[in-house]
Amino acid sequence: MNRGGFSIRRFLGISAMLSRFSRMIGIPLTKSGRQRKLGAIIYRLLGL
């Protein structure tokens, strides 16, 4: 059974703060999230 590891970022609330901030501004903070959002915008603009 995988118990996961201790994360100082989760313990201090940094992960939750970044998540709330990202939702508030509407732009993902991860590289893959930004790429996915940009791809969706381009896809919509092309009308596909």
The first five atom37 places (N, CA, C, CB, O) and aatype in JSON, in Angstrom:
{
  "aatype": [12, 2, 1, 7, 7, 13, 15, 9, 1, 1, 13, 10, 7, 9, 15, 0, 12, 10, 15, 1, 13, 15, 1, 12, 9, 7, 9, 14, 10, 16, 11, 15, 7, 1, 5, 1, 11, 10, 7, 0, 9, 9, 18, 1, 10, 10, 7, 10],
  "atom_mask": [
    [1, 1, 1, 1, 1],
    [1, 1, 1, 1, 1],
    [1, 1, 1, 1, 1],
    [1, 1, 1, 0, 1],
    [1, 1, 1, 0, 1],
    [1, 1, 1, 1, 1],
    [1, 1, 1, 1, 1],
    [1, 1, 1, 1, 1],
    [1, 1, 1, 1, 1],
    [1, 1, 1, 1, 1],
    [1, 1, 1, 1, 1],
    [1, 1, 1, 1, 1],
    [1, 1, 1, 0, 1],
    [1, 1, 1, 1, 1],
    [1, 1, 1, 1, 1],
    [1, 1, 1, 1, 1],
    [1, 1, 1, 1, 1],
    [1, 1, 1, 1, 1],
    [1, 1, 1, 1, 1],
    [1, 1, 1, 1, 1],
    [1, 1, 1, 1, 1],
    [1, 1, 1, 1, 1],
    [1, 1, 1, 1, 1],
    [1, 1, 1, 1, 1],
    [1, 1, 1, 1, 1],
    [1, 1, 1, 0, 1],
    [1, 1, 1, 1, 1],
    [1, 1, 1, 1, 1],
    [1, 1, 1, 1, 1],
    [1, 1, 1, 1, 1],
    [1, 1, 1, 1, 1],
    [1, 1, 1, 1, 1],
    [1, 1, 1, 0, 1],
    [1, 1, 1, 1, 1],
    [1, 1, 1, 1, 1],
    [1, 1, 1, 1, 1],
    [1, 1, 1, 1, 1],
    [1, 1, 1, 1, 1],
    [1, 1, 1, 0, 1],
    [1, 1, 1, 1, 1],
    [1, 1, 1, 1, 1],
    [1, 1, 1, 1, 1],
    [1, 1, 1, 1, 1],
    [1, 1, 1, 1, 1],
    [1, 1, 1, 1, 1],
    [1, 1, 1, 1, 1],
    [1, 1, 1, 0, 1],
    [1, 1, 1, 1, 1]
  ],
  "atom_positions": [
    [[0.84, -1.18, 0.0], [0.0, 0.0, 0.0], [0.89, 1.24, 0.0], [-0.95, 0.0, 1.21], [1.8, 1.36, 0.81]],
    [[0.6, 2.16, -0.91], [1.39, 3.37, -1.03], [0.85, 4.43, -0.06], [1.37, 3.9, -2.48], [-0.31, 4.81, -0.14]],
    [[1.71, 4.88, 0.83], [1.29, 5.89, 1.81], [1.62, 7.3, 1.34], [1.95, 5.62, 3.15], [1.18, 8.27, 1.96]],
    [[2.37, 7.42, 0.28], [2.79, 8.74, -0.18], [3.91, 9.26, 0.7], [0.0, 0.0, 0.0], [4.32, 8.58, 1.65]],
    [[4.4, 10.4, 0.4], [5.48, 10.98, 1.19], [5.05, 12.27, 1.84], [0.0, 0.0, 0.0], [4.03, 12.86, 1.47]],
    [[5.83, 12.71, 2.79], [5.54, 13.98, 3.45], [5.91, 15.12, 2.51], [6.31, 14.1, 4.8], [6.97, 15.09, 1.88]],
    [[5.05, 16.1, 2.43], [5.32, 17.26, 1.58], [5.27, 18.52, 2.42], [4.3, 17.33, 0.41], [4.24, 18.87, 2.99]],
    [[6.38, 19.18, 2.49], [6.45, 20.44, 3.24], [5.56, 21.5, 2.6], [7.9, 20.94, 3.33], [4.98, 22.33, 3.29]],
    [[5.45, 21.46, 1.27], [4.6, 22.43, 0.56], [3.13, 22.25, 0.94], [4.78, 22.28, -0.96], [2.42, 23.24, 1.14]],
    [[2.67, 20.99, 1.03], [1.28, 20.76, 1.44], [1.08, 21.11, 2.9], [0.88, 19.29, 1.2], [0.05, 21.67, 3.28]],
    [[2.07, 20.79, 3.73], [2.0, 21.07, 5.15], [1.87, 22.57, 5.42], [3.23, 20.51, 5.86], [1.12, 22.99, 6.3]],
    [[2.61, 23.38, 4.67], [2.59, 24.82, 4.85], [1.42, 25.5, 4.13], [3.89, 25.42, 4.38], [1.17, 26.69, 4.32]],
    [[0.7, 24.75, 3.29], [-0.45, 25.31, 2.58], [-0.11, 26.01, 1.29], [0.0, 0.0, 0.0], [-0.94, 26.7, 0.71]],
    [[1.13, 25.83, 0.83], [1.56, 26.5, -0.41], [0.8, 25.93, -1.61], [3.08, 26.34, -0.61], [0.39, 26.68, -2.5]],
    [[0.62, 24.62, -1.64], [-0.08, 23.98, -2.76], [-1.51, 24.49, -2.88], [-0.08, 22.45, -2.6], [-1.97, 24.8, -3.98]],
    [[-2.21, 24.59, -1.75], [-3.6, 25.07, -1.76], [-3.67, 26.53, -2.18], [-4.24, 24.89, -0.38], [-4.56, 26.93, -2.92]],
    [[-2.7, 27.33, -1.7], [-2.68, 28.75, -2.05], [-2.47, 28.94, -3.55], [-1.57, 29.48, -1.26], [-3.15, 29.75, -4.18]],
    [[-1.54, 28.19, -4.13], [-1.28, 28.29, -5.57], [-2.49, 27.82, -6.37], [-0.04, 27.47, -5.95], [-2.81, 28.39, -7.42]],
    [[-3.15, 26.78, -5.88], [-4.33, 26.27, -6.56], [-5.45, 27.31, -6.57], [-4.82, 24.98, -5.88], [-6.09, 27.53, -7.6]],
    [[-5.69, 27.95, -5.43], [-6.72, 29.0, -5.35], [-6.36, 30.19, -6.24], [-6.89, 29.47, -3.88], [-7.23, 30.74, -6.93]],
    [[-5.1, 30.58, -6.24], [-4.65, 31.7, -7.07], [-4.84, 31.39, -8.55], [-3.18, 32.03, -6.77], [-5.29, 32.24, -9.32]],
    [[-4.48, 30.17, -8.93], [-4.61, 29.76, -10.33], [-6.07, 29.8, -10.78], [-4.04, 28.35, -10.53], [-6.37, 30.26, -11.88]],
    [[-6.97, 29.33, -9.93], [-8.39, 29.37, -10.27], [-8.91, 30.8, -10.33], [-9.2, 28.57, -9.25], [-9.75, 31.12, -11.17]],
    [[-8.41, 31.66, -9.45], [-8.85, 33.04, -9.4], [-8.47, 33.79, -10.69], [-8.25, 33.75, -8.18], [-9.29, 34.52, -11.24]],
    [[-7.24, 33.61, -11.17], [-6.8, 34.32, -12.38], [-7.2, 33.6, -13.66], [-5.29, 34.5, -12.35], [-7.17, 34.18, -14.74]],
    [[-7.59, 32.32, -13.53], [-8.07, 31.58, -14.69], [-6.97, 31.05, -15.6], [0.0, 0.0, 0.0], [-7.24, 30.61, -16.71]],
    [[-5.74, 31.08, -15.12], [-4.61, 30.59, -15.92], [-3.87, 29.54, -15.1], [-3.65, 31.75, -16.34], [-3.44, 29.84, -13.98]],
    [[-3.7, 28.34, -15.63], [-2.97, 27.31, -14.89], [-1.51, 27.73, -14.66], [-3.01, 25.97, -15.65], [-0.92, 28.42, -15.5]],
    [[-0.95, 27.33, -13.54], [0.42, 27.71, -13.22], [1.43, 26.67, -13.66], [0.55, 27.95, -11.74], [2.64, 26.94, -13.65]],
    [[0.97, 25.49, -14.05], [1.91, 24.46, -14.51], [2.14, 24.62, -16.0], [1.36, 23.03, -14.19], [1.29, 25.13, -16.73]],
    [[3.3, 24.18, -16.45], [3.64, 24.3, -17.87], [2.65, 23.52, -18.73], [5.08, 23.79, -18.13], [2.17, 24.03, -19.74]],
    [[2.33, 22.29, -18.32], [1.41, 21.48, -19.12], [0.01, 22.07, -19.12], [1.38, 20.03, -18.6], [-0.7, 21.98, -20.12]],
    [[-0.4, 22.67, -18.0], [-1.72, 23.3, -17.93], [-1.82, 24.5, -18.85], [0.0, 0.0, 0.0], [-2.84, 24.7, -19.52]],
    [[-0.77, 25.3, -18.88], [-0.77, 26.46, -19.8], [-0.79, 26.01, -21.25], [0.46, 27.35, -19.55], [-1.49, 26.6, -22.07]],
    [[-0.04, 24.96, -21.57], [-0.02, 24.45, -22.94], [-1.39, 23.91, -23.34], [1.04, 23.34, -23.09], [-1.85, 24.14, -24.46]],
    [[-2.05, 23.21, -22.42], [-3.37, 22.65, -22.69], [-4.38, 23.77, -22.91], [-3.82, 21.75, -21.53], [-5.21, 23.69, -23.81]],
    [[-4.32, 24.82, -22.07], [-5.25, 25.94, -22.21], [-5.02, 26.68, -23.53], [-5.09, 26.92, -21.02], [-5.97, 27.01, -24.22]],
    [[-3.76, 26.92, -23.87], [-3.44, 27.59, -25.13], [-3.91, 26.75, -26.32], [-1.93, 27.84, -25.23], [-4.46, 27.3, -27.28]],
    [[-3.71, 25.45, -26.26], [-4.17, 24.56, -27.33], [-5.68, 24.62, -27.5], [0.0, 0.0, 0.0], [-6.18, 24.61, -28.63]],
    [[-6.41, 24.67, -26.38], [-7.87, 24.73, -26.44], [-8.33, 26.05, -27.06], [-8.48, 24.57, -25.04], [-9.3, 26.07, -27.82]],
    [[-7.64, 27.14, -26.74], [-7.99, 28.44, -27.3], [-7.77, 28.46, -28.81], [-7.17, 29.57, -26.62], [-8.62, 28.92, -29.56]],
    [[-6.63, 27.95, -29.24], [-6.32, 27.9, -30.68], [-7.33, 27.0, -31.4], [-4.87, 27.37, -30.91], [-7.81, 27.34, -32.49]],
    [[-7.66, 25.87, -30.79], [-8.63, 24.94, -31.36], [-9.97, 25.64, -31.55], [-8.79, 23.7, -30.46], [-10.62, 25.47, -32.59]],
    [[-10.39, 26.42, -30.55], [-11.66, 27.15, -30.63], [-11.63, 28.23, -31.69], [-12.0, 27.76, -29.28], [-12.62, 28.44, -32.4]],
    [[-10.5, 28.94, -31.8], [-10.39, 30.01, -32.78], [-10.45, 29.49, -34.21], [-9.09, 30.79, -32.57], [-10.97, 30.16, -35.11]],
    [[-9.92, 28.3, -34.42], [-9.95, 27.69, -35.74], [-11.31, 27.09, -36.08], [-8.88, 26.64, -35.85], [-11.58, 26.73, -37.22]],
    [[-12.16, 26.97, -35.06], [-13.53, 26.45, -35.26], [-13.56, 24.95, -35.49], [0.0, 0.0, 0.0], [-14.45, 24.44, -36.18]],
    [[-12.61, 24.24, -34.92], [-12.58, 22.78, -35.09], [-13.35, 22.08, -33.99], [-11.16, 22.27, -35.11], [-13.42, 20.85, -33.98]]
  ]
}
